[in-house]
Structure formats: structure tokens, C-alpha cells
């Protein structure tokens, strides 16, 4: 039992005979494709959460909130709450200059 597929173009003509899958095998193939797609999305989502948590665990400077100012109502801002005036404790920042044209190359140099 074969399914015929014809492709015609101005310069060539092609005919393929593809074996037809029974409904059960077709359903199994679709389930496999769906399972693989969901697995890839789950891994991608999990990796994103892992990277986000790692970035949030980086050292952050200490600060004292001097004053909280309310946002003017109604605000078109997506964030609701207050604006904070902060005084940060002293901290060191490391900086370097690398003369490379490629970000990939520069990342391994400095």
C-alpha cells in the first residue's frame, strides 16, 4: 500500500511512491514528534530558569533606602509601587579594556 506524490516543474517531473502508514503507526509517529517537541521546550524553559536564578545569586551591593516616592497616579508604567532613593555602601568595580574586534575572541582574553 503506497501513497503517490507527484512534483512537476517546467524542467523536470518527479513521482515518489511513499509507503502509507497505517493509522496506528501514524498516531505513534505524531506522539513521538509531540513528545520530543515538549521535551525540548521543557529543557529550554528549565535552562532559562537555572540561568535566571544563577544571575540573581550574584553578589549585590548593600544599600539603605533613604526615601520612598510614590508613582504619580495613574501611571502608564507596567511596574506599580514606589521609587526608592538609595544610598549604596562603597564597593569595587573591576574594569578592563581588550582590543579585539570580535566579542567571542575578547571574552577569552581579558
Backbone as JSON Lines, residues from 0, in Angstrom:
{"i":0,"aa":"X","n":[0.85,-1.18,0.0],"ca":[0.0,0.0,0.0],"c":[0.9,1.24,0.0]}
{"i":1,"aa":"X","n":[0.9,1.99,-1.08],"ca":[1.75,3.16,-1.24],"c":[0.92,4.4,-1.55]}
{"i":2,"aa":"X","n":[1.43,5.53,-1.1],"ca":[0.84,6.82,-1.45],"c":[1.73,7.44,-2.5]}
{"i":3,"aa":"X","n":[1.14,7.95,-3.55],"ca":[1.91,8.53,-4.64],"c":[1.97,10.04,-4.49]}
{"i":4,"aa":"X","n":[3.16,10.6,-4.68],"ca":[3.36,12.04,-4.61],"c":[4.02,12.49,-5.9]}
{"i":5,"aa":"X","n":[3.39,13.41,-6.61],"ca":[3.92,13.9,-7.87],"c":[4.33,15.35,-7.72]}
{"i":6,"aa":"X","n":[5.52,15.68,-8.24],"ca":[6.02,17.05,-8.25],"c":[6.36,17.37,-9.69]}
{"i":7,"aa":"X","n":[5.78,18.45,-10.21],"ca":[6.05,18.84,-11.59],"c":[6.6,20.25,-11.64]}
{"i":8,"aa":"X","n":[7.58,20.44,-12.49],"ca":[8.21,21.72,-12.7],"c":[8.39,21.89,-14.21]}
{"i":9,"aa":"X","n":[8.74,23.06,-14.66],"ca":[8.91,23.28,-16.1],"c":[9.98,22.38,-16.69]}
{"i":10,"aa":"X","n":[11.04,22.13,-15.94],"ca":[12.17,21.38,-16.49],"c":[12.23,19.92,-16.03]}
{"i":11,"aa":"X","n":[11.5,19.56,-14.99],"ca":[11.56,18.18,-14.54],"c":[10.22,17.74,-13.99]}
{"i":12,"aa":"X","n":[10.05,16.43,-13.93],"ca":[8.84,15.82,-13.38],"c":[9.3,14.67,-12.48]}
{"i":13,"aa":"X","n":[8.8,14.65,-11.26],"ca":[9.23,13.63,-10.32],"c":[8.0,12.98,-9.69]}
{"i":14,"aa":"X","n":[8.09,11.69,-9.52],"ca":[6.99,10.96,-8.88],"c":[7.6,10.07,-7.8]}
{"i":15,"aa":"X","n":[7.12,10.22,-6.59],"ca":[7.6,9.44,-5.46],"c":[6.51,8.51,-4.98]}
{"i":16,"aa":"X","n":[6.88,7.29,-4.68],"ca":[5.95,6.35,-4.05],"c":[6.38,6.19,-2.6]}
{"i":17,"aa":"X","n":[5.56,6.7,-1.72],"ca":[5.86,6.69,-0.29],"c":[4.98,5.64,0.37]}
{"i":18,"aa":"X","n":[5.56,4.76,1.18],"ca":[4.72,3.77,1.85],"c":[3.73,4.47,2.77]}
{"i":19,"aa":"X","n":[2.47,4.08,2.68],"ca":[1.43,4.66,3.53],"c":[1.51,4.02,4.9]}
{"i":20,"aa":"X","n":[1.43,4.84,5.94],"ca":[1.46,4.32,7.3],"c":[0.05,3.97,7.74]}
{"i":21,"aa":"X","n":[-0.11,2.84,8.4],"ca":[-1.43,2.56,8.97],"c":[-1.75,3.61,10.03]}
{"i":22,"aa":"X","n":[-3.04,3.83,10.33],"ca":[-3.41,4.88,11.3],"c":[-2.7,4.75,12.64]}
{"i":23,"aa":"X","n":[-2.48,3.5,13.11],"ca":[-1.83,3.33,14.4],"c":[-0.39,3.81,14.35]}
{"i":24,"aa":"X","n":[0.36,3.48,13.29],"ca":[1.75,3.93,13.17],"c":[1.83,5.43,13.0]}
{"i":25,"aa":"X","n":[0.88,6.01,12.27],"ca":[0.85,7.46,12.1],"c":[0.63,8.15,13.43]}
{"i":26,"aa":"X","n":[-0.29,7.61,14.23],"ca":[-0.55,8.18,15.55],"c":[0.68,8.06,16.44]}
{"i":27,"aa":"X","n":[1.36,6.92,16.39],"ca":[2.57,6.73,17.19],"c":[3.67,7.71,16.77]}
{"i":28,"aa":"X","n":[3.8,7.92,15.46],"ca":[4.81,8.86,14.97],"c":[4.5,10.28,15.43]}
{"i":29,"aa":"X","n":[3.24,10.67,15.36],"ca":[2.85,12.01,15.81],"c":[3.07,12.16,17.31]}
{"i":30,"aa":"X","n":[2.77,11.11,18.09],"ca":[3.0,11.17,19.54],"c":[4.49,11.32,19.84]}
{"i":31,"aa":"X","n":[5.32,10.61,19.08],"ca":[6.77,10.71,19.27],"c":[7.26,12.13,18.97]}
{"i":32,"aa":"X","n":[6.79,12.7,17.87],"ca":[7.19,14.07,17.5],"c":[6.73,15.05,18.57]}
{"i":33,"aa":"X","n":[5.52,14.9,19.05],"ca":[5.0,15.79,20.09],"c":[5.79,15.63,21.38]}
{"i":34,"aa":"X","n":[6.12,14.4,21.74],"ca":[6.89,14.15,22.97],"c":[8.28,14.79,22.88]}
{"i":35,"aa":"X","n":[8.93,14.66,21.75],"ca":[10.25,15.26,21.57],"c":[10.16,16.78,21.63]}
{"i":36,"aa":"X","n":[9.14,17.37,20.98],"ca":[8.99,18.83,20.99],"c":[8.74,19.34,22.41]}
{"i":37,"aa":"X","n":[7.88,18.67,23.15],"ca":[7.59,19.09,24.53],"c":[8.83,18.93,25.41]}
{"i":38,"aa":"X","n":[9.59,17.87,25.19],"ca":[10.82,17.66,25.96],"c":[11.83,18.76,25.71]}
{"i":39,"aa":"X","n":[11.98,19.14,24.44],"ca":[12.93,20.22,24.11],"c":[12.48,21.53,24.74]}
{"i":40,"aa":"X","n":[11.19,21.84,24.67],"ca":[10.69,23.07,25.28],"c":[10.88,23.06,26.79]}
{"i":41,"aa":"X","n":[10.64,21.92,27.41],"ca":[10.81,21.81,28.86],"c":[12.27,22.02,29.25]}
{"i":42,"aa":"X","n":[13.19,21.41,28.5],"ca":[14.61,21.6,28.79],"c":[15.02,23.06,28.61]}
{"i":43,"aa":"X","n":[14.52,23.7,27.56],"ca":[14.84,25.11,27.31],"c":[14.32,25.99,28.43]}
{"i":44,"aa":"X","n":[13.08,25.73,28.86],"ca":[12.48,26.52,29.94],"c":[13.25,26.3,31.25]}
{"i":45,"aa":"X","n":[13.61,25.05,31.52],"ca":[14.36,24.74,32.73],"c":[15.73,25.4,32.74]}
{"i":46,"aa":"X","n":[16.4,25.4,31.58],"ca":[17.71,26.05,31.48],"c":[17.58,27.55,31.69]}
{"i":47,"aa":"X","n":[16.5,28.14,31.18],"ca":[16.27,29.57,31.38],"c":[16.09,29.92,32.84]}
{"i":48,"aa":"X","n":[15.33,29.1,33.55],"ca":[15.13,29.33,35.0],"c":[16.45,29.18,35.74]}
{"i":49,"aa":"X","n":[17.24,28.17,35.37],"ca":[18.53,27.96,36.03],"c":[19.44,29.18,35.86]}
{"i":50,"aa":"X","n":[19.54,29.7,34.64],"ca":[20.39,30.86,34.37],"c":[19.86,32.08,35.1]}
{"i":51,"aa":"X","n":[18.55,32.27,35.14],"ca":[17.95,33.4,35.85],"c":[18.29,33.34,37.34]}
{"i":52,"aa":"X","n":[18.16,32.15,37.93],"ca":[18.47,32.02,39.37],"c":[19.96,32.25,39.63]}
{"i":53,"aa":"X","n":[20.81,31.77,38.74],"ca":[22.25,31.98,38.91],"c":[22.59,33.47,38.84]}
{"i":54,"aa":"X","n":[21.95,34.2,37.93],"ca":[22.21,35.64,37.82],"c":[21.7,36.38,39.05]}
{"i":55,"aa":"X","n":[20.61,35.94,39.62],"ca":[20.07,36.6,40.82],"c":[20.89,36.3,42.06]}
{"i":56,"aa":"X","n":[21.69,35.24,42.04],"ca":[22.52,34.91,43.19],"c":[23.88,35.6,43.16]}
{"i":57,"aa":"X","n":[24.13,36.42,42.15],"ca":[25.38,37.16,42.1],"c":[25.42,38.17,43.24]}
{"i":58,"aa":"X","n":[26.62,38.54,43.62],"ca":[26.78,39.5,44.71],"c":[26.18,40.84,44.32]}
{"i":59,"aa":"X","n":[25.38,41.38,45.23],"ca":[24.76,42.68,45.01],"c":[25.19,43.62,46.13]}
{"i":60,"aa":"X","n":[25.47,44.86,45.81],"ca":[25.94,45.79,46.85],"c":[24.85,46.08,47.88]}
{"i":61,"aa":"X","n":[25.27,46.3,49.11],"ca":[24.33,46.67,50.17],"c":[23.9,48.12,50.0]}
{"i":62,"aa":"X","n":[22.67,48.41,50.38],"ca":[22.18,49.79,50.28],"c":[21.19,50.06,51.4]}
{"i":63,"aa":"X","n":[20.97,51.35,51.63],"ca":[19.97,51.81,52.6],"c":[18.96,52.64,51.84]}
{"i":64,"aa":"X","n":[17.68,52.38,52.08],"ca":[16.63,53.16,51.42],"c":[16.49,54.47,52.2]}
{"i":65,"aa":"X","n":[16.75,55.59,51.51],"ca":[16.65,56.9,52.14],"c":[15.22,57.41,52.12]}
{"i":66,"aa":"X","n":[14.52,57.17,51.03],"ca":[13.17,57.7,50.9],"c":[12.43,56.91,49.83]}
{"i":67,"aa":"X","n":[11.13,56.74,50.04],"ca":[10.26,56.1,49.04],"c":[9.32,57.16,48.49]}
{"i":68,"aa":"X","n":[9.32,57.28,47.16],"ca":[8.46,58.24,46.5],"c":[7.37,57.48,45.73]}
{"i":69,"aa":"X","n":[6.1,57.83,45.94],"ca":[5.04,57.11,45.21],"c":[5.04,57.52,43.74]}
{"i":70,"aa":"X","n":[4.64,56.59,42.89],"ca":[4.47,56.9,41.48],"c":[3.24,57.78,41.33]}
{"i":71,"aa":"X","n":[3.3,58.7,40.39],"ca":[2.14,59.58,40.21],"c":[0.98,58.79,39.61]}
{"i":72,"aa":"X","n":[-0.2,58.86,40.19],"ca":[-1.34,58.09,39.68],"c":[-1.97,58.78,38.49]}
{"i":73,"aa":"X","n":[-2.65,58.18,37.59],"ca":[-2.42,56.79,37.17],"c":[-1.2,56.74,36.27]}
{"i":74,"aa":"X","n":[-0.38,55.78,36.48],"ca":[0.87,55.67,35.73],"c":[0.72,54.68,34.58]}
{"i":75,"aa":"X","n":[1.33,54.98,33.48],"ca":[1.32,54.06,32.35],"c":[2.42,53.01,32.49]}
{"i":76,"aa":"X","n":[3.19,53.13,33.56],"ca":[4.28,52.18,33.79],"c":[3.71,50.81,34.12]}
{"i":77,"aa":"X","n":[4.43,49.76,33.69],"ca":[3.98,48.41,33.98],"c":[4.28,48.01,35.42]}
{"i":78,"aa":"X","n":[5.16,48.74,36.08],"ca":[5.5,48.43,37.47],"c":[4.72,49.34,38.4]}
{"i":79,"aa":"X","n":[4.12,48.74,39.36],"ca":[3.38,49.5,40.38],"c":[4.21,49.55,41.66]}
{"i":80,"aa":"X","n":[4.06,50.6,42.44],"ca":[4.78,50.69,43.69],"c":[5.45,52.03,43.86]}
{"i":81,"aa":"X","n":[6.59,52.0,44.5],"ca":[7.31,53.23,44.83],"c":[8.65,53.3,44.11]}
{"i":82,"aa":"X","n":[9.15,54.5,44.03],"ca":[10.52,54.72,43.57],"c":[11.35,54.88,44.83]}
{"i":83,"aa":"X","n":[12.48,54.19,44.89],"ca":[13.32,54.26,46.08],"c":[14.57,55.09,45.81]}
{"i":84,"aa":"X","n":[14.86,56.0,46.72],"ca":[16.14,56.71,46.73],"c":[17.06,55.9,47.63]}
{"i":85,"aa":"X","n":[18.17,55.43,47.08],"ca":[19.05,54.54,47.82],"c":[20.45,55.13,48.0]}
{"i":86,"aa":"X","n":[21.08,54.77,49.12],"ca":[22.47,55.09,49.35],"c":[23.21,53.76,49.43]}
{"i":87,"aa":"X","n":[24.14,53.57,48.49],"ca":[24.87,52.31,48.43],"c":[26.15,52.38,49.26]}
{"i":88,"aa":"X","n":[26.48,51.27,49.91],"ca":[27.77,51.15,50.59],"c":[28.85,51.12,49.52]}
{"i":89,"aa":"X","n":[30.07,51.54,49.88],"ca":[31.16,51.5,48.89],"c":[31.44,50.06,48.43]}
{"i":90,"aa":"X","n":[31.77,49.92,47.14],"ca":[32.13,48.61,46.6],"c":[33.06,48.8,45.42]}
{"i":91,"aa":"X","n":[33.78,47.75,45.08],"ca":[34.76,47.8,43.99],"c":[34.14,47.31,42.69]}
{"i":92,"aa":"X","n":[34.56,47.94,41.63],"ca":[34.15,47.5,40.29],"c":[35.43,47.27,39.5]}
{"i":93,"aa":"X","n":[35.56,46.08,38.91],"ca":[36.72,45.78,38.07],"c":[36.39,46.1,36.63]}
{"i":94,"aa":"X","n":[37.33,46.7,35.94],"ca":[37.12,47.06,34.54],"c":[38.4,46.8,33.78]}
{"i":95,"aa":"X","n":[38.27,46.33,32.57],"ca":[39.42,46.1,31.73],"c":[39.08,46.47,30.29]}
{"i":96,"aa":"X","n":[40.09,46.8,29.51],"ca":[39.9,47.13,28.09],"c":[40.63,46.08,27.28]}
{"i":97,"aa":"X","n":[39.93,45.51,26.31],"ca":[40.51,44.49,25.44],"c":[40.37,44.98,24.01]}
{"i":98,"aa":"X","n":[41.47,44.98,23.28],"ca":[41.46,45.42,21.89],"c":[41.24,44.23,20.96]}
{"i":99,"aa":"X","n":[40.0,43.82,20.81],"ca":[39.63,42.74,19.91],"c":[38.39,43.18,19.14]}
{"i":100,"aa":"X","n":[38.29,42.75,17.9],"ca":[37.13,43.13,17.11],"c":[35.96,42.2,17.33]}
{"i":101,"aa":"X","n":[36.2,40.99,17.79],"ca":[35.15,40.01,17.97],"c":[34.82,39.85,19.46]}
{"i":102,"aa":"X","n":[33.55,39.86,19.79],"ca":[33.12,39.68,21.18],"c":[33.52,38.28,21.66]}
{"i":103,"aa":"X","n":[33.43,37.3,20.79],"ca":[33.78,35.92,21.15],"c":[35.27,35.82,21.51]}
{"i":104,"aa":"X","n":[36.12,36.44,20.72],"ca":[37.56,36.42,20.98],"c":[37.88,37.23,22.23]}
{"i":105,"aa":"X","n":[37.26,38.39,22.39],"ca":[37.53,39.26,23.52],"c":[37.12,38.62,24.83]}
{"i":106,"aa":"X","n":[36.08,37.78,24.82],"ca":[35.61,37.14,26.04],"c":[36.64,36.21,26.67]}
{"i":107,"aa":"X","n":[37.5,35.63,25.88],"ca":[38.5,34.72,26.41],"c":[39.84,35.37,26.7]}
{"i":108,"aa":"X","n":[39.99,36.66,26.36],"ca":[41.29,37.33,26.51],"c":[41.43,38.01,27.86]}
{"i":109,"aa":"X","n":[40.44,38.82,28.24],"ca":[40.58,39.68,29.41],"c":[40.34,38.98,30.67]}
